[in-house]
Amino acid sequence: MTQQLSRPELRVHLVAQSDPLAAPLLAELAVEYSNRYGGTAGQMHASLTEYPAAEFAPPHGALLVVTRAGEAVAGGAFQRYDAETAELKRIWTSREHRRQGLGRYVLQQLEAEIVQRGYRRIYLTTGPRQPEAVALYLATGYTALYDPAVPADEIGPHPFEKHLSRTDDLGAIV
């Protein structure tokens, strides 16, 4: 399913983990995680692709890829955490397309899909060596579920949450 959205140069595609549009997301995440946390890109890629694809499939989950002129530039996924909560995973922006608001755009698209699926809360964790992700989540209304005064590496995975309500009459998340 492809949707034309408010940024006309961008298209959002809801895809399966095995879809060729998802390949750049998985490949670049593997390199990113390897560089930040160790292990080889091949090991990280195997870990990402061996994760059960059904977790990111309807009705409880989704994997989306944002394209510009047919090129995958950003993406992300969510899965069911519990009956009321979706868990964000694999938020990604291509190295060549960072600092253009695409991470925020991906979050907006995921949140809209999550609300449509009936979830009321979002949960996520990000790694201690991903300060850009921490800044994005804090800037978009997520609440840190850890003490930010503690050094990042002492915390380990950084958990966040955001409570959502149904959409208002204008389609905005309130």
C-alpha positions as CSV (number, residue, x, y, z in Angstrom):
1,M,0.0,0.0,0.0
2,T,1.4,3.4,-1.0
3,Q,0.0,6.7,0.4
4,Q,0.7,10.2,-1.0
5,L,1.2,12.4,2.1
6,S,1.6,16.1,2.9
7,R,5.2,16.3,1.7
8,P,4.5,15.7,-2.0
9,E,8.1,14.8,-2.8
10,L,7.9,11.9,-0.3
11,R,5.9,8.7,-0.6
12,V,5.2,6.3,2.3
13,H,5.2,2.6,1.6
14,L,3.9,0.0,4.0
15,V,6.0,-3.1,3.2
16,A,7.0,-6.5,4.4
17,Q,10.5,-6.9,5.9
18,S,11.5,-8.9,2.8
19,D,10.4,-6.2,0.4
20,P,13.3,-4.7,-1.7
21,L,12.4,-1.2,-0.5
22,A,13.3,-2.3,3.1
23,A,16.7,-3.6,2.0
24,P,18.5,-0.2,2.3
25,L,17.0,0.3,5.8
26,L,18.2,-3.0,7.1
27,A,21.7,-2.8,5.4
28,E,22.4,0.7,6.7
29,L,21.1,0.0,10.2
30,A,23.4,-3.0,10.3
31,V,26.4,-0.8,9.5
32,E,25.3,1.9,12.0
33,Y,24.7,-0.6,14.8
34,S,28.0,-2.3,14.1
35,N,29.9,1.0,14.2
36,R,28.3,2.1,17.4
37,Y,28.1,-1.2,19.4
38,G,30.6,-3.6,17.8
39,G,30.2,-6.8,16.0
40,T,30.3,-7.0,12.2
41,A,27.8,-5.5,9.9
42,G,27.0,-9.0,8.7
43,Q,26.2,-10.2,12.2
44,M,24.0,-7.2,12.7
45,H,22.3,-7.6,9.4
46,A,21.6,-11.3,10.2
47,S,20.1,-10.3,13.5
48,L,17.8,-7.8,11.8
49,T,16.7,-10.1,9.0
50,E,16.2,-13.1,11.3
51,Y,13.8,-11.1,13.5
52,P,10.3,-12.5,12.9
53,A,8.9,-10.5,10.0
54,A,5.4,-11.2,11.2
55,E,6.0,-8.9,14.2
56,F,6.0,-5.9,11.8
57,A,2.9,-7.1,9.8
58,P,-0.7,-6.1,10.1
59,P,-2.9,-6.1,12.1
60,H,-0.6,-5.5,15.0
61,G,2.5,-4.0,13.3
62,A,3.9,-2.2,10.3
63,L,7.1,-1.5,8.5
64,L,7.2,1.7,6.5
65,V,9.7,3.0,4.0
66,V,9.8,6.6,2.9
67,T,11.0,7.3,-0.7
68,R,11.9,10.4,-2.6
69,A,12.1,10.0,-6.3
70,G,12.0,6.2,-5.9
71,E,14.9,6.1,-3.5
72,A,14.5,4.8,0.1
73,V,15.5,7.7,2.4
74,A,14.0,6.9,5.8
75,G,11.8,4.3,7.5
76,G,10.8,2.6,10.7
77,A,8.5,0.0,12.1
78,F,6.3,-0.9,15.1
79,Q,5.1,-4.1,16.6
80,R,2.6,-4.9,19.3
81,Y,4.0,-4.5,22.8
82,D,0.7,-5.2,24.6
83,A,-3.0,-4.6,23.9
84,E,-2.7,-0.8,24.4
85,T,0.9,-0.2,23.4
86,A,2.9,-0.3,20.1
87,E,6.7,-0.6,20.3
88,L,8.7,1.5,17.8
89,K,11.7,-0.3,16.1
90,R,14.2,0.4,13.4
91,I,13.8,4.1,13.0
92,W,16.2,5.0,10.2
93,T,17.3,7.9,8.0
94,S,19.8,7.4,5.2
95,R,23.2,8.9,5.9
96,E,22.9,11.0,2.8
97,H,19.5,12.4,3.9
98,R,19.9,13.3,7.5
99,R,19.2,16.7,9.0
100,Q,16.2,17.2,6.7
101,G,13.4,16.4,9.2
102,L,12.9,12.9,7.9
103,G,13.2,11.2,11.3
104,R,10.5,13.4,12.6
105,Y,8.4,12.7,9.5
106,V,8.8,9.0,10.0
107,L,7.7,9.3,13.6
108,Q,4.6,11.3,12.5
109,Q,3.7,8.6,9.9
110,L,4.2,5.7,12.4
111,E,2.2,7.5,15.1
112,A,-0.7,8.1,12.7
113,E,-0.7,4.4,11.7
114,I,-0.4,3.4,15.4
115,V,-3.4,5.5,16.3
116,Q,-5.4,4.0,13.4
117,R,-4.6,0.5,14.8
118,G,-6.2,1.5,18.1
119,Y,-3.1,1.7,20.3
120,R,-3.0,4.4,23.0
121,R,0.6,4.3,24.0
122,I,4.0,4.0,22.3
123,Y,7.0,2.5,23.9
124,L,10.6,2.3,22.5
125,T,14.2,1.9,23.5
126,T,17.2,3.3,21.9
127,G,20.8,2.6,22.5
128,P,23.1,4.6,24.8
129,R,25.3,5.5,21.8
130,Q,22.6,7.1,19.8
131,P,22.3,10.7,21.1
132,E,20.6,11.9,17.9
133,A,17.8,9.4,18.5
134,V,17.4,10.5,22.2
135,A,17.2,14.2,21.0
136,L,14.6,13.3,18.4
137,Y,12.4,11.4,20.9
138,L,12.6,14.2,23.5
139,A,11.9,16.9,20.8
140,T,8.8,15.0,19.6
141,G,7.0,14.6,23.0
142,Y,8.4,11.3,24.2
143,T,9.0,10.9,27.9
144,A,12.3,9.4,29.1
145,L,11.8,6.5,31.4
146,Y,15.3,6.7,32.8
147,D,17.3,9.3,34.8
148,P,19.0,11.6,32.2
149,A,21.5,12.7,34.8
150,V,23.0,9.2,34.7
151,P,25.8,8.7,32.1
152,A,24.3,7.1,28.9
153,D,26.5,4.0,29.0
154,E,25.5,3.3,32.6
155,I,21.8,3.3,31.7
156,G,22.1,0.8,28.8
157,P,19.0,0.9,26.5
158,H,17.1,4.2,26.9
159,P,13.4,3.6,27.3
160,F,10.8,6.2,26.2
161,E,7.0,6.3,26.1
162,K,4.4,8.6,24.6
163,H,0.6,8.5,25.3
164,L,-1.7,9.0,22.4
165,S,-5.4,9.6,21.9
166,R,-7.6,9.1,18.9
167,T,-7.4,11.6,16.1
168,D,-9.4,14.8,16.3
169,D,-11.8,15.9,13.5
170,L,-8.8,17.4,11.5
171,G,-6.9,14.2,11.6
172,A,-4.2,15.5,14.0
173,I,-3.0,13.4,16.9
174,V,-4.2,15.0,20.1
